[in-house]
């Protein structure tokens, strides 16, 4: 399938049918409601659209691609717009899966939005730049372990499915890609102030070369009750449970 790429969107269009089929088949059926982000000219869309058991929608920001999708998939509900600006609660009244060959330049933002809407999104299957996919799937102690690794793994089981090489795209990107799957786990809430937990994680990784003792000073909270062995570590060494412990150990400075 030969398509014109919109470079200003950061999009590289997938042209390998086998890869597209593999991505579509990676959904595990957590829900029959599915939203594809950035379908472009529909190489993945056709496999999803062919599954009549799905309540399938797509969102595309490029007007030319929207016209193409309407012409080739007239029964498909195509939303012309920006996923990052979409009110997800208005789209589906029930939980829905997210899937797509995500534009590299907004892929992290897509995942942060998934995190913010985690109780509505039980599953994500996405193709990302390989570096981003590895970061999301990373475990504590890895150099690629970061903010998204912690936040997403608190609520999702994350699997690195397969690597995708450059030649299957038009135009070929300068980097490899990878497909990962996120499946909602049984955690409904963390045993801590979740907003503060998120701040702790972000501050820790934004100064990842510092120990938590030094990085967390900017929180403006007391660290006296935080276990010493955790304060002596860097953010990349901590599990979700240890970040929860730190969050619960912080105290207002006036106490």
Kinemage of the C-alpha trace (Angstrom):
@kinemage 1
@onewidth
@group {chain A} dominant
@subgroup {mainchain}
@vectorlist {calphas} color= white
{ca unk a 1} P 0.000 0.000 0.000
{ca unk a 2} L 1.644 3.232 -1.146
{ca unk a 3} L 0.629 6.301 0.849
{ca unk a 4} L 1.893 9.839 1.226
{ca unk a 5} L 3.347 10.492 4.666
{ca unk a 6} L 2.583 13.655 6.579
{ca unk a 7} L 5.995 14.354 8.092
{ca unk a 8} L 4.778 17.320 10.095
{ca unk a 9} L 2.563 14.948 12.055
{ca unk a 10} L 5.534 12.781 12.941
{ca unk a 11} L 3.818 9.917 11.161
{ca unk a 12} L 5.470 7.046 9.318
{ca unk a 13} L 2.845 4.883 7.658
{ca unk a 14} L 3.007 1.128 8.027
{ca unk a 15} L 2.929 -0.721 4.708
{ca unk a 16} L 3.565 -4.328 5.789
{ca unk a 17} L 0.273 -6.251 5.894
{ca unk a 18} L 1.640 -9.027 8.094
{ca unk a 19} L 2.780 -6.574 10.763
{ca unk a 20} L -0.614 -4.842 10.616
{ca unk a 21} L -2.386 -8.165 11.083
{ca unk a 22} L -0.128 -9.058 14.012
{ca unk a 23} L -0.888 -5.761 15.731
{ca unk a 24} L -4.651 -6.157 15.265
{ca unk a 25} L -4.514 -9.728 16.537
{ca unk a 26} L -2.592 -8.641 19.642
{ca unk a 27} L -5.771 -7.305 21.230
{ca unk a 28} L -6.878 -9.891 23.767
{ca unk a 29} L -10.573 -9.018 23.885
{ca unk a 30} L -10.653 -7.263 27.245
{ca unk a 31} L -13.473 -5.235 25.699
{ca unk a 32} L -15.271 -5.153 22.346
{ca unk a 33} L -15.076 -1.352 22.222
{ca unk a 34} L -11.942 -0.254 20.362
{ca unk a 35} L -10.456 3.095 19.361
{ca unk a 36} L -7.684 3.305 16.777
{ca unk a 37} L -5.470 6.391 17.024
{ca unk a 38} L -3.983 7.773 13.805
{ca unk a 39} L -5.171 5.203 11.243
{ca unk a 40} L -3.728 7.160 8.304
{ca unk a 41} L -4.657 5.250 5.161
{ca unk a 42} L -6.080 2.284 7.027
{ca unk a 43} L -3.500 -0.498 6.808
{ca unk a 44} L -4.296 -1.542 10.388
{ca unk a 45} L -7.884 -0.297 10.211
{ca unk a 46} L -8.914 -2.903 7.658
{ca unk a 47} L -8.156 -5.795 10.013
{ca unk a 48} L -9.988 -4.159 12.892
{ca unk a 49} L -12.931 -3.120 10.721
{ca unk a 50} L -13.272 -6.684 9.418
{ca unk a 51} L -13.911 -7.924 12.959
{ca unk a 52} L -17.677 -7.541 13.180
{ca unk a 53} L -17.692 -8.235 16.916
{ca unk a 54} L -15.986 -4.906 17.623
{ca unk a 55} L -17.612 -1.563 18.316
{ca unk a 56} L -14.811 0.148 16.408
{ca unk a 57} L -14.019 3.860 16.139
{ca unk a 58} L -10.997 5.698 14.756
{ca unk a 59} L -9.609 9.168 15.373
{ca unk a 60} L -7.460 10.901 12.757
{ca unk a 61} L -6.168 14.482 12.746
{ca unk a 62} L -5.200 14.676 9.064
{ca unk a 63} L -8.097 15.751 6.827
{ca unk a 64} L -6.828 13.940 3.714
{ca unk a 65} L -6.629 10.681 5.640
{ca unk a 66} L -10.137 11.257 7.000
{ca unk a 67} L -11.478 11.628 3.438
{ca unk a 68} L -9.687 8.421 2.422
{ca unk a 69} L -11.109 6.514 5.395
{ca unk a 70} L -14.658 7.711 4.700
{ca unk a 71} L -14.334 6.592 1.077
{ca unk a 72} L -12.923 3.145 1.841
{ca unk a 73} L -14.697 2.399 5.133
{ca unk a 74} L -18.036 4.240 4.832
{ca unk a 75} L -19.523 2.468 7.850
{ca unk a 76} L -16.585 3.275 10.123
{ca unk a 77} L -17.106 5.957 12.755
{ca unk a 78} L -14.162 8.261 12.023
{ca unk a 79} L -13.562 11.214 14.328
{ca unk a 80} L -11.554 14.043 12.781
{ca unk a 81} L -9.563 15.498 15.618
{ca unk a 82} L -6.775 15.206 18.147
{ca unk a 83} L -6.825 12.267 20.567
{ca unk a 84} L -5.032 14.351 23.167
{ca unk a 85} L -7.904 16.861 23.144
{ca unk a 86} L -10.657 14.224 23.040
{ca unk a 87} L -13.112 13.880 25.925
{ca unk a 88} L -12.951 10.114 26.279
{ca unk a 89} L -15.920 9.906 28.608
{ca unk a 90} L -18.112 11.285 25.832
{ca unk a 91} L -16.849 8.804 23.237
{ca unk a 92} L -17.634 5.501 24.948
{ca unk a 93} L -19.945 4.934 27.882
{ca unk a 94} L -18.104 1.667 28.579
{ca unk a 95} L -14.400 0.752 28.865
{ca unk a 96} L -12.559 0.591 25.538
{ca unk a 97} L -9.217 -0.586 24.166
{ca unk a 98} L -6.772 1.738 22.427
{ca unk a 99} L -4.709 0.588 19.454
{ca unk a 100} L -2.542 2.189 16.799
{ca unk a 101} L 0.694 2.897 15.027
{ca unk a 102} L 1.226 5.964 17.159
{ca unk a 103} L 2.927 9.094 15.807
{ca unk a 104} L 6.361 9.179 17.425
{ca unk a 105} L 6.142 12.840 18.391
{ca unk a 106} L 3.102 12.391 20.640
{ca unk a 107} L 3.431 8.758 21.724
{ca unk a 108} L 4.460 9.570 25.309
{ca unk a 109} L 1.616 12.068 25.586
{ca unk a 110} L -0.801 9.370 24.415
{ca unk a 111} L 0.408 7.108 27.216
{ca unk a 112} L 0.086 9.840 29.829
{ca unk a 113} L -3.516 10.310 28.693
{ca unk a 114} L -4.063 6.556 28.964
{ca unk a 115} L -2.701 6.729 32.520
{ca unk a 116} L -5.070 9.579 33.378
{ca unk a 117} L -7.993 7.542 31.975
{ca unk a 118} L -6.841 4.134 33.195
{ca unk a 119} L -10.197 3.136 34.636
{ca unk a 120} L -11.768 3.557 31.194
{ca unk a 121} L -8.981 1.893 29.170
{ca unk a 122} L -8.373 -1.771 30.094
{ca unk a 123} L -6.015 -2.511 27.209
{ca unk a 124} L -3.586 -0.752 24.889
{ca unk a 125} L -1.771 -2.253 21.903
{ca unk a 126} L 0.546 0.195 20.235
{ca unk a 127} L 3.542 0.583 17.991
{ca unk a 128} L 6.114 3.034 19.312
{ca unk a 129} L 9.660 4.048 18.644
{ca unk a 130} L 11.660 1.096 20.029
{ca unk a 131} L 13.354 3.281 22.625
{ca unk a 132} L 9.973 4.420 23.996
{ca unk a 133} L 8.589 0.873 24.007
{ca unk a 134} L 11.632 -0.374 25.919
{ca unk a 135} L 11.277 2.478 28.419
{ca unk a 136} L 7.614 1.716 29.070
{ca unk a 137} L 8.279 -2.012 29.529
{ca unk a 138} L 11.444 -1.528 31.613
{ca unk a 139} L 11.843 -2.918 35.132
{ca unk a 140} L 13.470 -1.307 38.202
{ca unk a 141} L 17.249 -1.135 37.941
{ca unk a 142} L 17.263 -0.646 34.186
{ca unk a 143} L 18.743 2.517 32.684
{ca unk a 144} L 15.633 2.826 30.522
{ca unk a 145} L 13.279 2.635 33.535
{ca unk a 146} L 11.514 5.981 33.884
{ca unk a 147} L 8.390 7.946 34.725
{ca unk a 148} L 6.100 6.092 32.331
{ca unk a 149} L 7.525 2.726 33.458
{ca unk a 150} L 6.475 3.420 37.042
{ca unk a 151} L 3.145 5.138 36.468
{ca unk a 152} L 1.883 2.621 33.917
{ca unk a 153} L 3.178 -0.516 35.651
{ca unk a 154} L 1.311 0.556 38.791
{ca unk a 155} L -1.956 -0.121 36.970
{ca unk a 156} L -1.057 -2.233 33.901
{ca unk a 157} L 0.785 -5.441 33.105
{ca unk a 158} L 3.122 -4.466 30.274
{ca unk a 159} L 4.455 -6.801 27.583
{ca unk a 160} L 7.053 -6.075 24.918
{ca unk a 161} L 5.619 -8.067 21.995
{ca unk a 162} L 7.963 -7.664 19.019
{ca unk a 163} L 10.408 -5.382 17.231
{ca unk a 164} L 9.503 -3.774 13.897
{ca unk a 165} L 12.229 -2.832 11.404
{ca unk a 166} L 12.495 0.401 9.453
{ca unk a 167} L 11.802 -0.953 5.951
{ca unk a 168} L 8.127 -1.742 6.681
{ca unk a 169} L 7.255 1.991 6.806
{ca unk a 170} L 6.778 4.715 4.240
{ca unk a 171} L 8.910 6.750 4.621
{ca unk a 172} L 11.337 4.551 6.588
{ca unk a 173} L 12.119 6.122 9.967
{ca unk a 174} L 15.700 6.371 11.161
{ca unk a 175} L 14.953 4.171 14.157
{ca unk a 176} L 13.412 0.784 14.848
{ca unk a 177} L 9.920 0.454 16.272
{ca unk a 178} L 8.298 -2.011 18.638
{ca unk a 179} L 4.836 -3.167 19.629
{ca unk a 180} L 3.849 -3.377 23.276
{ca unk a 181} L 0.655 -4.374 25.060
{ca unk a 182} L -0.714 -2.952 28.289
{ca unk a 183} L -3.423 -4.874 30.158
{ca unk a 184} L -5.130 -3.384 33.182
{ca unk a 185} L -4.208 -5.195 36.378
{ca unk a 186} L -6.296 -5.666 39.529
{ca unk a 187} L -5.081 -2.477 41.228
{ca unk a 188} L -7.925 0.025 41.465
{ca unk a 189} L -6.206 2.573 43.695
{ca unk a 190} L -2.772 2.908 45.224
{ca unk a 191} L -2.483 2.877 48.995
{ca unk a 192} L -1.320 6.484 49.051
{ca unk a 193} L -2.119 9.988 47.811
{ca unk a 194} L -1.961 9.240 44.066
{ca unk a 195} L -1.396 12.867 43.029
{ca unk a 196} L 1.552 13.116 45.413
{ca unk a 197} L 2.815 9.709 44.243
{ca unk a 198} L 2.884 11.024 40.661
{ca unk a 199} L 4.776 14.155 41.771
{ca unk a 200} L 7.321 12.041 43.660
{ca unk a 201} L 7.905 9.809 40.631
{ca unk a 202} L 8.285 12.745 38.233
{ca unk a 203} L 10.632 14.683 40.512
{ca unk a 204} L 12.740 11.601 41.170
{ca unk a 205} L 13.259 10.853 37.478
{ca unk a 206} L 13.656 14.467 36.425
{ca unk a 207} L 16.775 14.416 38.599
{ca unk a 208} L 17.593 10.784 38.094
{ca unk a 209} L 21.319 11.165 38.795
{ca unk a 210} L 20.592 12.385 42.302
{ca unk a 211} L 19.628 10.246 45.255
{ca unk a 212} L 16.013 10.597 46.362
{ca unk a 213} L 17.222 12.478 49.443
{ca unk a 214} L 18.501 15.293 47.228
{ca unk a 215} L 15.932 15.084 44.439
{ca unk a 216} L 12.901 15.269 46.736
{ca unk a 217} L 14.020 18.401 48.569
{ca unk a 218} L 12.107 20.497 46.051
{ca unk a 219} L 8.842 18.902 47.219
{ca unk a 220} L 8.960 21.128 50.271
{ca unk a 221} L 7.994 18.256 52.553
{ca unk a 222} L 9.672 16.544 55.445
{ca unk a 223} L 11.762 13.461 54.687
{ca unk a 224} L 12.523 12.410 58.271
{ca unk a 225} L 10.071 9.500 58.195
{ca unk a 226} L 11.199 8.163 54.821
{ca unk a 227} L 13.232 4.935 55.253
{ca unk a 228} L 16.937 5.738 54.978
{ca unk a 229} L 17.596 2.889 52.541
{ca unk a 230} L 15.150 4.439 50.074
{ca unk a 231} L 16.476 7.975 50.379
{ca unk a 232} L 19.928 6.667 49.471
{ca unk a 233} L 18.701 5.212 46.172
{ca unk a 234} L 18.100 6.834 42.795
{ca unk a 235} L 14.651 6.799 41.199
{ca unk a 236} L 15.572 4.116 38.654
{ca unk a 237} L 16.250 1.667 41.499
{ca unk a 238} L 12.793 1.898 43.084
{ca unk a 239} L 9.751 -0.289 42.534
{ca unk a 240} L 6.173 0.993 42.499
{ca unk a 241} L 5.733 -0.281 46.066
{ca unk a 242} L 8.806 1.645 47.223
{ca unk a 243} L 7.523 4.852 45.632
{ca unk a 244} L 4.253 4.256 47.518
{ca unk a 245} L 6.231 3.863 50.758
{ca unk a 246} L 8.058 7.144 50.163
{ca unk a 247} L 4.803 8.930 49.349
{ca unk a 248} L 3.215 7.735 52.587
{ca unk a 249} L 6.291 8.688 54.612
{ca unk a 250} L 6.411 12.335 53.549
{ca unk a 251} L 5.271 14.888 56.124
{ca unk a 252} L 4.396 18.603 55.981
{ca unk a 253} L 7.364 20.718 57.058
{ca unk a 254} L 5.422 22.334 59.909
{ca unk a 255} L 4.943 19.026 61.700
